[in-house]
Amino acid sequence: MSRRRRSIMSEQLKEQIAQELGFADTLHREGFEGVSSQNCGNMVKAAIQLAERNMMGTRS
């Protein structure tokens, strides 16, 4: 029995990263089923990098 996890990333952030990585059109047409695992991994990597940059900016 498979349980779906609630996404941590907002739909807006997913859209933004997909645009930056160049596969937003595939995401719109086919959903994540049509996005390669490599692109999904690249999306996670980009999200982590963005979070790290944001954390560094908030430190005093």
C-alpha positions as CSV (number, residue, x, y, z in Angstrom):
1,M,0.0,0.0,0.0
2,S,1.5,3.3,-1.1
3,R,1.1,6.5,0.9
4,R,1.7,9.8,-0.8
5,R,3.6,12.4,1.1
6,R,2.6,16.0,1.2
7,S,5.0,18.1,-0.8
8,I,7.3,20.4,1.0
9,M,7.9,22.5,-2.1
10,S,5.1,24.8,-3.1
11,E,3.6,24.5,-6.6
12,Q,5.0,28.0,-7.4
13,L,8.5,26.9,-6.4
14,K,8.3,23.8,-8.5
15,E,7.1,25.8,-11.5
16,Q,9.9,28.4,-11.0
17,I,12.6,25.7,-10.8
18,A,11.2,23.8,-13.8
19,Q,11.3,27.0,-15.8
20,E,14.9,27.6,-14.9
21,L,15.9,24.1,-15.7
22,G,14.0,24.1,-19.0
23,F,11.4,21.4,-18.6
24,A,8.3,23.4,-17.5
25,D,6.5,22.6,-20.8
26,T,6.9,18.9,-20.2
27,L,5.7,19.3,-16.6
28,H,2.6,21.2,-17.8
29,R,1.8,18.7,-20.6
30,E,2.5,15.4,-18.8
31,G,2.9,16.2,-15.1
32,F,5.7,14.7,-13.1
33,E,5.1,11.3,-14.8
34,G,6.7,12.8,-18.0
35,V,9.7,14.4,-16.3
36,S,12.8,12.3,-16.2
37,S,14.2,11.1,-12.9
38,Q,17.4,13.0,-13.8
39,N,15.4,16.3,-14.1
40,C,13.5,15.5,-10.9
41,G,16.9,15.1,-9.2
42,N,18.1,18.3,-10.7
43,M,15.0,20.0,-9.3
44,V,15.7,18.8,-5.8
45,K,19.3,19.9,-6.1
46,A,18.3,23.4,-7.2
47,A,15.7,23.6,-4.4
48,I,18.4,22.6,-1.8
49,Q,20.8,25.2,-3.3
50,L,18.1,27.9,-3.1
51,A,17.3,27.0,0.5
52,E,21.0,27.1,1.4
53,R,21.4,30.5,-0.2
54,N,18.3,31.8,1.7
55,M,19.7,30.4,5.0
56,M,23.0,32.1,4.5
57,G,21.2,35.4,3.8
58,T,19.3,35.2,7.1
59,R,22.2,34.6,9.3
60,S,23.6,37.6,11.3
